[in-house]
């Protein structure tokens, strides 16, 4: 069963959430399709390894809160991931029913319903440990949540004045309402987590900060947008997709006007989000990619392309952009030249670049950085060159999905807890050794 959607007319003219979500009756009906497989391939397909059959079973039995707790053992944000995960490529794509006439169980829709309805369990009593989380994207917030649940006193430091990172301002309102993210942030605050906005932790401060906390977790993302190195790429009117989306979602500045001809270069998830956002702003939108449709759909769900096309986005697959041309009177972009078997061009008012991201040159990362790759370097325990500083997410492995960042943040939190346990055991062992030596010395006297 597909999740109900608002009408095409509403979709094209507003930023309302497209998918309405299941009612309880619809969610239960879909849950009852689950075969509770002995070897659940859906779990293998989930980057966070959520026990999908078990949470669905609990939900079917009327134990909604238990179902939520089962999800949160692996993924703390079911409301968010129920909306934006690539289910068709992950859990649902591996469902044994995927190749049947009715299709895979709509795991994302069930997960979303549970996440929206369930409450949060209480954290343990504070254990005396103090951790700083640098960056409030999905990996940072996940690490913060799992540490706080175990009684750690957690402080989240964010360089901007708002929290959530890419899940708050990189994903459009019509896919992930800010209200949903805010609800989860309030939930984190109720765990006792302190949030510090406008915090600048520089290269010089990272080692100093590490002395004031039992551990630090860094989850600052990649930060930099890839640019096209072709003639005319510095012209006015050419903007990055992330800048376009963040400006739109955070400040309400559209950067695109009604009636403008907009070309989005890159047809991954960010390119599709940018294209669909520009449609809602009243633009005429073409989305160009060098990939064929078949190749593009290996990483992006066909459903996302169909949703965008229904709303009016025109996709041009197999196009290589060669150069940009400006007006004669100014340096504003007016034409794109491309090759698609033969050369051609298209008139434009704005160009949005969505060809990916790469590691930035943030000073904060310098003491932790792999000089060749540009990323933060960690061992198998997510530990950096500074022994009590850990890192995970895009700042370590480069751009990946939200659920992968969540899984990494969760695993890093576990390693931090193991690190604390080891330190405490070493302190206890030393204390016992000192006591024995003291007794031996006393007996000699």
Buried (B, 14 or more C-beta within 10 A) or exposed (E): BEBEBBEEEEBBEEBEBBBEBBEEEBBBEBBEBBEEBEEBBBBEBBBBBBBBBBBBBBBBEEBBBBBBBBBBBBBBBBBBBBBBBBBBBBBBBBBBBBEEEEBBBBBBBBBBBBBBBBEBEEBEEEBEBBBBBBBBBBBBBBBBBBBBBBBBBBBBBBBBEBBBBBBBBBBBBBBBBBEBBBBBBEBBBEBBBBBBEEBEBEBEEBEEBBEEBBBBBBBBBBBBBBEBEEEBBEBEBBBBBBEBBBBBBBEEEBBBEEEBBBBBBBBBBBBBBBBBBBBBBBBBBBBBBBBEBEEBBEEBBEEBBEBBEEBBBEBBBBBEBBBBBBEEEEEBBBBBBBEEEEEEEBEBBBBBBBBBBBBBEBBBBBBBBBEEEBBBBBEEEBBBEBEBBBBBBBBBBBBBBBBBBBBBBBBBBBBBBEBBEEBEEEEEEEEEEEEEEEEEEEEEE
